[in-house]
Amino acid sequence: MRNKPNLFIITVLLLSVILSGCTFSSAGGADFEERYAAAKEKYDKYLQGPVSGQEVLSLIDNWDETDFEMTVEDLEGGRFCVSDIDKSNTAYKYWDEESKYYIDPGAYYEASFVIYESPRKKNDKDIEELYFSLVKE
């Protein structure tokens, strides 16, 4: 007989955890809109049109965002994460010694946000990265 009250308490606790998780994920939609608008305003210069490789390099040198990653397409068509840059090397050489990725300061790049949406929680969207792709001539 003593197990019934304990079972009831456990059931109530489980339901409260599940319900609080549901309200948290549904509130994430409005939060995403605010974060997206703030990020768009902050990086609007890069999103409006092609920017020079030198501007991208300047952004990389000062990149300290923790909200999302920045990736850049190199001249060979590969993509690299800014967090992988070995800044102690040179401004143009990156983490992989076998393939020295670099940005041509004279080239032009188009920027866009890559949005991730959780397949389990349809409202759980986030900016995954700011992606710079090389403008093909």
N, CA, C and O atoms as a GROMACS GRO file, in nm:
protein
  548
    1MET      N    1   0.081  -0.121   0.000
    1MET     CA    2   0.000   0.000   0.000
    1MET      C    3   0.085   0.127   0.000
    1MET      O    4   0.044   0.229  -0.055
    2ARG      N    5   0.202   0.121   0.061
    2ARG     CA    6   0.287   0.240   0.068
    2ARG      C    7   0.341   0.277  -0.070
    2ARG      O    8   0.380   0.392  -0.090
    3ASN      N    9   0.346   0.185  -0.165
    3ASN     CA   10   0.400   0.213  -0.297
    3ASN      C   11   0.310   0.303  -0.380
    3ASN      O   12   0.358   0.373  -0.469
    4LYS      N   13   0.181   0.303  -0.353
    4LYS     CA   14   0.089   0.385  -0.433
    4LYS      C   15   0.118   0.534  -0.418
    4LYS      O   16   0.122   0.604  -0.519
    5PRO      N   17   0.138   0.587  -0.296
    5PRO     CA   18   0.171   0.731  -0.287
    5PRO      C   19   0.304   0.763  -0.356
    5PRO      O   20   0.317   0.866  -0.421
    6ASN      N   21   0.403   0.676  -0.341
    6ASN     CA   22   0.533   0.699  -0.407
    6ASN      C   23   0.518   0.698  -0.559
    6ASN      O   24   0.578   0.780  -0.628
    7LEU      N   25   0.439   0.605  -0.609
    7LEU     CA   26   0.415   0.596  -0.752
    7LEU      C   27   0.344   0.722  -0.802
    7LEU      O   28   0.374   0.774  -0.909
    8PHE      N   29   0.249   0.772  -0.722
    8PHE     CA   30   0.178   0.894  -0.757
    8PHE      C   31   0.274   1.013  -0.763
    8PHE      O   32   0.267   1.094  -0.856
    9ILE      N   33   0.364   1.024  -0.665
    9ILE     CA   34   0.460   1.134  -0.661
    9ILE      C   35   0.554   1.128  -0.780
    9ILE      O   36   0.584   1.230  -0.842
   10ILE      N   37   0.601   1.009  -0.813
   10ILE     CA   38   0.691   0.991  -0.928
   10ILE      C   39   0.620   1.030  -1.057
   10ILE      O   40   0.677   1.096  -1.144
   11THR      N   41   0.494   0.988  -1.070
   11THR     CA   42   0.416   1.020  -1.190
   11THR      C   43   0.398   1.172  -1.203
   11THR      O   44   0.414   1.227  -1.312
   12VAL      N   45   0.365   1.238  -1.093
   12VAL     CA   46   0.348   1.384  -1.095
   12VAL      C   47   0.479   1.452  -1.132
   12VAL      O   48   0.479   1.546  -1.211
   13LEU      N   49   0.590   1.406  -1.077
   13LEU     CA   50   0.720   1.465  -1.110
   13LEU      C   51   0.754   1.447  -1.257
   13LEU      O   52   0.802   1.540  -1.322
   14LEU      N   53   0.730   1.329  -1.310
   14LEU     CA   54   0.758   1.303  -1.452
   14LEU      C   55   0.673   1.392  -1.542
   14LEU      O   56   0.722   1.449  -1.640
   15LEU      N   57   0.545   1.403  -1.507
   15LEU     CA   58   0.456   1.488  -1.587
   15LEU      C   59   0.501   1.634  -1.583
   15LEU      O   60   0.496   1.704  -1.684
   16SER      N   61   0.544   1.682  -1.466
   16SER     CA   62   0.588   1.821  -1.458
   16SER      C   63   0.714   1.846  -1.538
   16SER      O   64   0.730   1.953  -1.598
   17VAL      N   65   0.805   1.747  -1.540
   17VAL     CA   66   0.926   1.761  -1.620
   17VAL      C   67   0.892   1.762  -1.768
   17VAL      O   68   0.946   1.844  -1.844
   18ILE      N   69   0.804   1.674  -1.811
   18ILE     CA   70   0.764   1.667  -1.952
   18ILE      C   71   0.694   1.795  -1.994
   18ILE      O   72   0.724   1.850  -2.100
   19LEU      N   73   0.600   1.844  -1.912
   19LEU     CA   74   0.527   1.966  -1.945
   19LEU      C   75   0.617   2.087  -1.947
   19LEU      O   76   0.601   2.174  -2.032
   20SER      N   77   0.712   2.095  -1.854
   20SER     CA   78   0.801   2.210  -1.854
   20SER      C   79   0.890   2.207  -1.978
   20SER      O   80   0.925   2.313  -2.031
   21GLY      N   81   0.928   2.089  -2.024
   21GLY     CA   82   1.007   2.077  -2.148
   21GLY      C   83   0.929   2.124  -2.269
   21GLY      O   84   0.985   2.184  -2.360
   22CYS      N   85   0.799   2.096  -2.270
   22CYS     CA   86   0.715   2.136  -2.383
   22CYS      C   87   0.702   2.288  -2.390
   22CYS      O   88   0.712   2.346  -2.498
   23THR      N   89   0.681   2.352  -2.276
   23THR     CA   90   0.668   2.496  -2.278
   23THR      C   91   0.800   2.562  -2.313
   23THR      O   92   0.802   2.667  -2.377
   24PHE      N   93   0.911   2.502  -2.272
   24PHE     CA   94   1.041   2.558  -2.305
   24PHE      C   95   1.066   2.554  -2.455
   24PHE      O   96   1.114   2.652  -2.512
   25SER      N   97   1.034   2.442  -2.520
   25SER     CA   98   1.061   2.432  -2.664
   25SER      C   99   0.968   2.522  -2.745
   25SER      O  100   1.009   2.575  -2.848
   26SER      N  101   0.845   2.540  -2.701
   26SER     CA  102   0.756   2.627  -2.777
   26SER      C  103   0.795   2.773  -2.760
   26SER      O  104   0.771   2.854  -2.850
   27ALA      N  105   0.854   2.809  -2.648
   27ALA     CA  106   0.900   2.946  -2.627
   27ALA      C  107   1.024   2.974  -2.711
   27ALA      O  108   1.058   3.090  -2.734
   28GLY      N  109   1.093   2.870  -2.756
   28GLY     CA  110   1.215   2.887  -2.833
   28GLY      C  111   1.192   2.955  -2.966
   28GLY      O  112   1.283   3.018  -3.019
   29GLY      N  113   1.071   2.945  -3.023
   29GLY     CA  114   1.042   3.006  -3.152
   29GLY      C  115   1.055   3.157  -3.148
   29GLY      O  116   1.118   3.216  -3.236
   30ALA      N  117   0.997   3.220  -3.047
   30ALA     CA  118   1.005   3.366  -3.034
   30ALA      C  119   1.149   3.407  -3.004
   30ALA      O  120   1.196   3.509  -3.055
   31ASP      N  121   1.217   3.330  -2.923
   31ASP     CA  122   1.355   3.359  -2.889
   31ASP      C  123   1.443   3.353  -3.014
   31ASP      O  124   1.533   3.435  -3.030
   32PHE      N  125   1.417   3.257  -3.102
   32PHE     CA  126   1.493   3.245  -3.226
   32PHE      C  127   1.474   3.369  -3.314
   32PHE      O  128   1.571   3.421  -3.369
   33GLU      N  129   1.351   3.416  -3.325
   33GLU     CA  130   1.324   3.534  -3.408
   33GLU      C  131   1.403   3.654  -3.359
   33GLU      O  132   1.457   3.730  -3.440
   34GLU      N  133   1.411   3.672  -3.228
   34GLU     CA  134   1.487   3.784  -3.171
   34GLU      C  135   1.636   3.768  -3.200
   34GLU      O  136   1.702   3.864  -3.241
   35ARG      N  137   1.689   3.648  -3.179
   35ARG     CA  138   1.833   3.623  -3.203
   35ARG      C  139   1.865   3.639  -3.351
   35ARG      O  140   1.969   3.694  -3.387
   36TYR      N  141   1.776   3.590  -3.438
   36TYR     CA  142   1.799   3.602  -3.582
   36TYR      C  143   1.800   3.748  -3.625
   36TYR      O  144   1.886   3.790  -3.701
   37ALA      N  145   1.704   3.826  -3.576
   37ALA     CA  146   1.697   3.968  -3.610
   37ALA      C  147   1.823   4.041  -3.562
   37ALA      O  148   1.876   4.125  -3.633
   38ALA      N  149   1.869   4.009  -3.441
   38ALA     CA  150   1.990   4.073  -3.387
   38ALA      C  151   2.113   4.036  -3.470
   38ALA      O  152   2.197   4.121  -3.499
   39ALA      N  153   2.124   3.908  -3.507
   39ALA     CA  154   2.238   3.863  -3.588
   39ALA      C  155   2.233   3.925  -3.726
   39ALA      O  156   2.336   3.964  -3.781
   40LYS      N  157   2.114   3.933  -3.784
   40LYS     CA  158   2.100   3.992  -3.917
   40LYS      C  159   2.140   4.139  -3.916
   40LYS      O  160   2.207   4.186  -4.008
   41GLU      N  161   2.100   4.210  -3.812
   41GLU     CA  162   2.138   4.351  -3.801
   41GLU      C  163   2.289   4.366  -3.784
   41GLU      O  164   2.351   4.454  -3.844
   42LYS      N  165   2.348   4.279  -3.702
   42LYS     CA  166   2.492   4.288  -3.675
   42LYS      C  167   2.575   4.258  -3.799
   42LYS      O  168   2.678   4.322  -3.821
   43TYR      N  169   2.531   4.162  -3.882
   43TYR     CA  170   2.608   4.120  -3.998
   43TYR      C  171   2.545   4.164  -4.130
   43TYR      O  172   2.575   4.109  -4.236
   44ASP      N  173   2.458   4.264  -4.122
   44ASP     CA  174   2.384   4.310  -4.240
   44ASP      C  175   2.478   4.350  -4.354
   44ASP      O  176   2.448   4.323  -4.471
   45LYS      N  177   2.589   4.413  -4.321
   45LYS     CA  178   2.685   4.456  -4.424
   45LYS      C  179   2.731   4.338  -4.510
   45LYS      O  180   2.748   4.353  -4.631
   46TYR      N  181   2.750   4.223  -4.448
   46TYR     CA  182   2.799   4.105  -4.520
   46TYR      C  183   2.688   4.034  -4.596
   46TYR      O  184   2.714   3.965  -4.695
   47LEU      N  185   2.566   4.050  -4.548
   47LEU     CA  186   2.452   3.978  -4.609
   47LEU      C  187   2.392   4.053  -4.728
   47LEU      O  188   2.318   3.995  -4.807
   48GLN      N  189   2.423   4.182  -4.741
   48GLN     CA  190   2.360   4.264  -4.845
   48GLN      C  191   2.413   4.235  -4.985
   48GLN      O  192   2.339   4.249  -5.083
   49GLY      N  193   2.537   4.195  -4.996
   49GLY     CA  194   2.596   4.170  -5.128
   49GLY      C  195   2.737   4.119  -5.112
   49GLY      O  196   2.784   4.099  -5.000
   50PRO      N  197   2.805   4.098  -5.222
   50PRO     CA  198   2.942   4.046  -5.213
   50PRO      C  199   3.034   4.138  -5.134
   50PRO      O  200   3.028   4.260  -5.147
   51VAL      N  201   3.120   4.077  -5.052
   51VAL     CA  202   3.220   4.151  -4.976
   51VAL      C  203   3.358   4.099  -5.016
   51VAL      O  204   3.371   3.985  -5.061
   52SER      N  205   3.458   4.182  -4.998
   52SER     CA  206   3.593   4.142  -5.039
   52SER      C  207   3.650   4.040  -4.942
   52SER      O  208   3.609   4.032  -4.826
   53GLY      N  209   3.745   3.963  -4.991
   53GLY     CA  210   3.815   3.867  -4.906
   53GLY      C  211   3.883   3.935  -4.789
   53GLY      O  212   3.892   3.878  -4.681
   54GLN      N  213   3.931   4.059  -4.810
   54GLN     CA  214   3.996   4.132  -4.702
   54GLN      C  215   3.898   4.161  -4.589
   54GLN      O  216   3.934   4.155  -4.471
   55GLU      N  217   3.772   4.192  -4.625
   55GLU     CA  218   3.669   4.216  -4.522
   55GLU      C  219   3.639   4.088  -4.445
   55GLU      O  220   3.617   4.091  -4.324
   56VAL      N  221   3.638   3.974  -4.516
   56VAL     CA  222   3.615   3.846  -4.450
   56VAL      C  223   3.731   3.815  -4.356
   56VAL      O  224   3.709   3.767  -4.244
   57LEU      N  225   3.853   3.841  -4.400
   57LEU     CA  226   3.970   3.818  -4.315
   57LEU      C  227   3.965   3.905  -4.189
   57LEU      O  228   4.000   3.859  -4.080
   58SER      N  229   3.922   4.028  -4.204
   58SER     CA  230   3.910   4.117  -4.087
   58SER      C  231   3.806   4.063  -3.990
   58SER      O  232   3.826   4.067  -3.869
   59LEU      N  233   3.696   4.012  -4.044
   59LEU     CA  234   3.592   3.955  -3.957
   59LEU      C  235   3.646   3.831  -3.885
   59LEU      O  236   3.618   3.811  -3.767
   60ILE      N  237   3.722   3.748  -3.956
   60ILE     CA  238   3.781   3.628  -3.895
   60ILE      C  239   3.874   3.667  -3.780
   60ILE      O  240   3.870   3.607  -3.673
   61ASP      N  241   3.958   3.768  -3.803
   61ASP     CA  242   4.053   3.809  -3.700
   61ASP      C  243   3.984   3.853  -3.573
   61ASP      O  244   4.039   3.837  -3.464
   62ASN      N  245   3.863   3.907  -3.585
   62ASN     CA  246   3.791   3.958  -3.468
   62ASN      C  247   3.675   3.866  -3.426
   62ASN      O  248   3.594   3.904  -3.342
   63TRP      N  249   3.667   3.747  -3.484
   63TRP     CA  250   3.553   3.659  -3.457
   63TRP      C  251   3.561   3.603  -3.316
   63TRP      O  252   3.658   3.534  -3.282
   64ASP      N  253   3.462   3.631  -3.235
   64ASP     CA  254   3.459   3.578  -3.098
   64ASP      C  255   3.319   3.532  -3.060
   64ASP      O  256   3.286   3.521  -2.942
   65GLU      N  257   3.236   3.506  -3.161
   65GLU     CA  258   3.098   3.468  -3.134
   65GLU      C  259   3.093   3.328  -3.072
   65GLU      O  260   3.170   3.240  -3.110
   66THR      N  261   3.004   3.312  -2.979
   66THR     CA  262   2.980   3.180  -2.921
   66THR      C  263   2.844   3.126  -2.961
   66THR      O  264   2.816   3.008  -2.938
   67ASP      N  265   2.760   3.210  -3.020
   67ASP     CA  266   2.625   3.166  -3.058
   67ASP      C  267   2.625   3.072  -3.176
   67ASP      O  268   2.549   2.976  -3.180
   68PHE      N  269   2.711   3.101  -3.274
   68PHE     CA  270   2.714   3.016  -3.394
   68PHE      C  271   2.852   3.024  -3.457
   68PHE      O  272   2.930   3.114  -3.428
   69GLU      N  273   2.880   2.930  -3.544
   69GLU     CA  274   3.010   2.918  -3.610
   69GLU      C  275   3.013   3.003  -3.736
   69GLU      O  276   2.908   3.040  -3.790
   70MET      N  277   3.131   3.033  -3.783
   70MET     CA  278   3.145   3.096  -3.913
   70MET      C  279   3.226   3.002  -4.000
   70MET      O  280   3.331   2.953  -3.959
   71THR      N  281   3.177   2.975  -4.120
   71THR     CA  282   3.251   2.891  -4.214
   71THR      C  283   3.272   2.968  -4.343
   71THR      O  284   3.191   3.051  -4.383
   72VAL      N  285   3.383   2.936  -4.407
   72VAL     CA  286   3.420   3.004  -4.531
   72VAL      C  287   3.459   2.900  -4.634
   72VAL      O  288   3.527   2.802  -4.604
   73GLU      N  289   3.414   2.923  -4.756
   73GLU     CA  290   3.451   2.836  -4.868
   73GLU      C  291   3.586   2.883  -4.920
   73GLU      O  292   3.604   3.002  -4.946
   74ASP      N  293   3.681   2.792  -4.935
   74ASP     CA  294   3.813   2.830  -4.984
   74ASP      C  295   3.819   2.828  -5.136
   74ASP      O  296   3.719   2.798  -5.202
   75LEU      N  297   3.934   2.859  -5.191
   75LEU     CA  298   3.948   2.867  -5.336
   75LEU      C  299   3.935   2.732  -5.404
   75LEU      O  300   3.909   2.726  -5.524
   76GLU      N  301   3.952   2.623  -5.327
   76GLU     CA  302   3.941   2.489  -5.384
   76GLU      C  303   3.801   2.433  -5.370
   76GLU      O  304   3.776   2.318  -5.409
   77GLY      N  305   3.708   2.511  -5.316
   77GLY     CA  306   3.570   2.466  -5.299
   77GLY      C  307   3.544   2.398  -5.167
   77GLY      O  308   3.431   2.357  -5.140
   78GLY      N  309   3.647   2.384  -5.082
   78GLY     CA  310   3.627   2.324  -4.950
   78GLY      C  311   3.576   2.427  -4.850
   78GLY      O  312   3.589   2.547  -4.872
   79ARG      N  313   3.519   2.379  -4.741
   79ARG     CA  314   3.468   2.467  -4.637
   79ARG      C  315   3.547   2.444  -4.510
   79ARG      O  316   3.583   2.331  -4.478
   80PHE      N  317   3.575   2.550  -4.438
   80PHE     CA  318   3.643   2.536  -4.309
   80PHE      C  319   3.576   2.624  -4.206
   80PHE      O  320   3.516   2.726  -4.237
   81CYS      N  321   3.588   2.580  -4.081
   81CYS     CA  322   3.532   2.655  -3.969
   81CYS      C  323   3.636   2.754  -3.918
   81CYS      O  324   3.754   2.721  -3.908
   82VAL      N  325   3.591   2.873  -3.886
   82VAL     CA  326   3.681   2.974  -3.835
   82VAL      C  327   3.743   2.930  -3.703
   82VAL      O  328   3.856   2.967  -3.671
   83SER      N  329   3.670   2.851  -3.626
   83SER     CA  330   3.725   2.805  -3.498
   83SER      C  331   3.844   2.712  -3.517
   83SER      O  332   3.920   2.690  -3.422
   84ASP      N  333   3.862   2.658  -3.638
   84ASP     CA  334   3.976   2.570  -3.665
   84ASP      C  335   4.100   2.645  -3.712
   84ASP      O  336   4.204   2.584  -3.737
   85ILE      N  337   4.091   2.776  -3.725
   85ILE     CA  338   4.203   2.853  -3.776
   85ILE      C  339   4.318   2.855  -3.677
   85ILE      O  340   4.299   2.874  -3.557
   86ASP      N  341   4.437   2.834  -3.729
   86ASP     CA  342   4.557   2.847  -3.647
   86ASP      C  343   4.607   2.990  -3.665
   86ASP      O  344   4.685   3.018  -3.755
   87LYS      N  345   4.562   3.080  -3.580
   87LYS     CA  346   4.596   3.221  -3.595
   87LYS      C  347   4.743   3.247  -3.566
   87LYS      O  348   4.795   3.352  -3.603
   88SER      N  349   4.812   3.153  -3.502
   88SER     CA  350   4.955   3.172  -3.476
   88SER      C  351   5.038   3.144  -3.601
   88SER      O  352   5.156   3.177  -3.605
   89ASN      N  353   4.976   3.082  -3.701
   89ASN     CA  354   5.047   3.053  -3.826
   89ASN      C  355   5.050   3.182  -3.909
   89ASN      O  356   5.127   3.272  -3.876
   90THR      N  357   4.971   3.194  -4.012
   90THR     CA  358   4.959   3.320  -4.084
   90THR      C  359   4.811   3.344  -4.104
   90THR      O  360   4.729   3.257  -4.076
   91ALA      N  361   4.776   3.462  -4.152
   91ALA     CA  362   4.634   3.494  -4.173
   91ALA      C  363   4.571   3.409  -4.281
   91ALA      O  364   4.449   3.402  -4.290
   92TYR      N  365   4.653   3.343  -4.364
   92TYR     CA  366   4.599   3.271  -4.479
   92TYR      C  367   4.613   3.120  -4.469
   92TYR      O  368   4.566   3.049  -4.558
   93LYS      N  369   4.676   3.068  -4.363
   93LYS     CA  370   4.695   2.923  -4.351
   93LYS      C  371   4.612   2.872  -4.235
   93LYS      O  372   4.603   2.936  -4.130
   94TYR      N  373   4.551   2.754  -4.254
   94TYR     CA  374   4.458   2.704  -4.156
   94TYR      C  375   4.496   2.565  -4.108
   94TYR      O  376   4.602   2.513  -4.142
   95TRP      N  377   4.408   2.506  -4.030
   95TRP     CA  378   4.441   2.396  -3.941
   95TRP      C  379   4.498   2.272  -4.006
   95TRP      O  380   4.563   2.194  -3.935
   96ASP      N  381   4.480   2.248  -4.130
   96ASP     CA  382   4.524   2.124  -4.193
   96ASP      C  383   4.651   2.149  -4.274
   96ASP      O  384   4.648   2.219  -4.375
   97GLU      N  385   4.763   2.091  -4.229
   97GLU     CA  386   4.891   2.113  -4.297
   97GLU      C  387   4.893   2.054  -4.438
   97GLU      O  388   4.962   2.106  -4.525
   98GLU      N  389   4.818   1.946  -4.460
   98GLU     CA  390   4.820   1.881  -4.591
   98GLU      C  391   4.748   1.964  -4.697
   98GLU      O  392   4.785   1.960  -4.815
   99SER      N  393   4.648   2.036  -4.656
   99SER     CA  394   4.578   2.122  -4.752
   99SER      C  395   4.565   2.259  -4.690
   99SER      O  396   4.478   2.282  -4.606
  100LYS      N  397   4.649   2.350  -4.730
  100LYS     CA  398   4.654   2.482  -4.670
  100LYS      C  399   4.540   2.567  -4.726
  100LYS      O  400   4.552   2.625  -4.834
  101TYR      N  401   4.433   2.573  -4.653
  101TYR     CA  402   4.319   2.653  -4.695
  101TYR      C  403   4.352   2.801  -4.679
  101TYR      O  404   4.420   2.839  -4.583
  102TYR      N  405   4.307   2.880  -4.767
  102TYR     CA  406   4.333   3.022  -4.756
  102TYR      C  407   4.221   3.101  -4.823
  102TYR      O  408   4.144   3.049  -4.903
  103ILE      N  409   4.216   3.228  -4.788
  103ILE     CA  410   4.120   3.319  -4.850
  103ILE      C  411   4.200   3.414  -4.935
  103ILE      O  412   4.300   3.469  -4.890
  104ASP      N  413   4.155   3.434  -5.056
  104ASP     CA  414   4.217   3.532  -5.144
  104ASP      C  415   4.160   3.670  -5.107
  104ASP      O  416   4.040   3.694  -5.124
  105PRO      N  417   4.244   3.761  -5.057
  105PRO     CA  418   4.192   3.892  -5.016
  105PRO      C  419   4.129   3.969  -5.133
  105PRO      O  420   4.049   4.060  -5.110
  106GLY      N  421   4.164   3.934  -5.256
  106GLY     CA  422   4.108   4.004  -5.371
  106GLY      C  423   3.979   3.944  -5.423
  106GLY      O  424   3.913   4.004  -5.508
  107ALA      N  425   3.942   3.827  -5.374
  107ALA     CA  426   3.820   3.761  -5.420
  107ALA      C  427   3.698   3.821  -5.349
  107ALA      O  428   3.712   3.900  -5.255
  108TYR      N  429   3.580   3.783  -5.395
  108TYR     CA  430   3.457   3.831  -5.333
  108TYR      C  431   3.374   3.714  -5.281
  108TYR      O  432   3.374   3.605  -5.340
  109TYR      N  433   3.304   3.737  -5.171
  109TYR     CA  434   3.229   3.632  -5.102
  109TYR      C  435   3.088   3.679  -5.074
  109TYR      O  436   3.064   3.796  -5.046
  110GLU      N  437   2.994   3.585  -5.082
  110GLU     CA  438   2.855   3.613  -5.044
  110GLU      C  439   2.827   3.543  -4.912
  110GLU      O  440   2.869   3.429  -4.891
  111ALA      N  441   2.757   3.612  -4.824
  111ALA     CA  442   2.729   3.557  -4.691
  111ALA      C  443   2.583   3.517  -4.678
  111ALA      O  444   2.495   3.581  -4.737
  112SER      N  445   2.558   3.413  -4.601
  112SER     CA  446   2.422   3.374  -4.568
  112SER      C  447   2.423   3.299  -4.436
  112SER      O  448   2.525   3.241  -4.398
  113PHE      N  449   2.310   3.301  -4.368
  113PHE     CA  450   2.298   3.224  -4.245
  113PHE      C  451   2.252   3.083  -4.278
  113PHE      O  452   2.163   3.064  -4.361
  114VAL      N  453   2.311   2.985  -4.214
  114VAL     CA  454   2.264   2.847  -4.224
  114VAL      C  455   2.180   2.822  -4.098
  114VAL      O  456   2.230   2.834  -3.986
  115ILE      N  457   2.054   2.788  -4.119
  115ILE     CA  458   1.961   2.767  -4.008
  115ILE      C  459   1.946   2.618  -3.983
  115ILE      O  460   1.924   2.540  -4.076
  116TYR      N  461   1.958   2.580  -3.857
  116TYR     CA  462   1.936   2.440  -3.817
  116TYR      C  463   1.798   2.431  -3.752
  116TYR      O  464   1.763   2.513  -3.668
  117GLU      N  465   1.722   2.330  -3.792
  117GLU     CA  466   1.592   2.306  -3.727
  117GLU      C  467   1.591   2.163  -3.678
  117GLU      O  468   1.614   2.070  -3.755
  118SER      N  469   1.565   2.146  -3.550
  118SER     CA  470   1.564   2.014  -3.490
  118SER      C  471   1.451   1.930  -3.549
  118SER      O  472   1.336   1.975  -3.552
  119PRO      N  473   1.482   1.808  -3.596
  119PRO     CA  474   1.375   1.724  -3.651
  119PRO      C  475   1.278   1.676  -3.544
  119PRO      O  476   1.163   1.644  -3.574
  120ARG      N  477   1.322   1.672  -3.420
  120ARG     CA  478   1.234   1.626  -3.312
  120ARG      C  479   1.145   1.737  -3.260
  120ARG      O  480   1.028   1.714  -3.229
  121LYS      N  481   1.201   1.857  -3.250
  121LYS     CA  482   1.123   1.970  -3.199
  121LYS      C  483   1.112   2.070  -3.313
  121LYS      O  484   1.207   2.143  -3.339
  122LYS      N  485   1.000   2.074  -3.379
  122LYS     CA  486   0.986   2.156  -3.499
  122LYS      C  487   1.003   2.305  -3.474
  122LYS      O  488   1.036   2.380  -3.565
  123ASN      N  489   0.981   2.348  -3.350
  123ASN     CA  490   0.996   2.491  -3.320
  123ASN      C  491   1.137   2.526  -3.277
  123ASN      O  492   1.169   2.644  -3.258
  124ASP      N  493   1.222   2.427  -3.260
  124ASP     CA  494   1.356   2.450  -3.206
  124ASP      C  495   1.453   2.483  -3.320
  124ASP      O  496   1.524   2.395  -3.369
  125LYS      N  497   1.455   2.609  -3.362
  125LYS     CA  498   1.544   2.654  -3.470
  125LYS      C  499   1.660   2.730  -3.410
  125LYS      O  500   1.648   2.790  -3.303
  126ASP      N  501   1.772   2.728  -3.479
  126ASP     CA  502   1.887   2.804  -3.435
  126ASP      C  503   1.974   2.838  -3.554
  126ASP      O  504   1.974   2.766  -3.655
  127ILE      N  505   2.048   2.947  -3.543
  127ILE     CA  506   2.146   2.979  -3.645
  127ILE      C  507   2.267   2.891  -3.618
  127ILE      O  508   2.327   2.897  -3.510
  128GLU      N  509   2.302   2.810  -3.715
  128GLU     CA  510   2.415   2.719  -3.698
  128GLU      C  511   2.545   2.785  -3.739
  128GLU      O  512   2.647   2.768  -3.673
  129GLU      N  513   2.541   2.862  -3.848
  129GLU     CA  514   2.664   2.924  -3.895
  129GLU      C  515   2.636   3.042  -3.986
  129GLU      O  516   2.529   3.053  -4.046
  130LEU      N  517   2.734   3.129  -3.994
  130LEU     CA  518   2.737   3.234  -4.095
  130LEU      C  519   2.832   3.181  -4.202
  130LEU      O  520   2.950   3.160  -4.177
  131TYR      N  521   2.779   3.159  -4.320
  131TYR     CA  522   2.855   3.090  -4.426
  131TYR      C  523   2.894   3.188  -4.536
  131TYR      O  524   2.808   3.256  -4.593
  132PHE      N  525   3.022   3.196  -4.565
  132PHE     CA  526   3.072   3.278  -4.674
  132PHE      C  527   3.109   3.188  -4.790
  132PHE      O  528   3.197   3.102  -4.777
  133SER      N  529   3.044   3.208  -4.903
  133SER     CA  530   3.076   3.129  -5.022
  133SER      C  531   3.145   3.218  -5.124
  133SER      O  532   3.108   3.334  -5.143
  134LEU      N  533   3.244   3.164  -5.189
  134LEU     CA  534   3.320   3.236  -5.290
  134LEU      C  535   3.232   3.268  -5.409
  134LEU      O  536   3.161   3.181  -5.460
  135VAL      N  537   3.234   3.392  -5.453
  135VAL     CA  538   3.158   3.430  -5.571
  135VAL      C  539   3.235   3.383  -5.694
  135VAL      O  540   3.348   3.425  -5.717
  136LYS      N  541   3.172   3.296  -5.770
  136LYS     CA  542   3.238   3.240  -5.890
  136LYS      C  543   3.237   3.344  -6.001
  136LYS      O  544   3.140   3.418  -6.019
  137GLU      N  545   3.346   3.349  -6.074
  137GLU     CA  546   3.357   3.444  -6.184
  137GLU      C  547   3.293   3.390  -6.309
  137GLU      O  548   3.292   3.456  -6.413
   0.00000   0.00000   0.00000
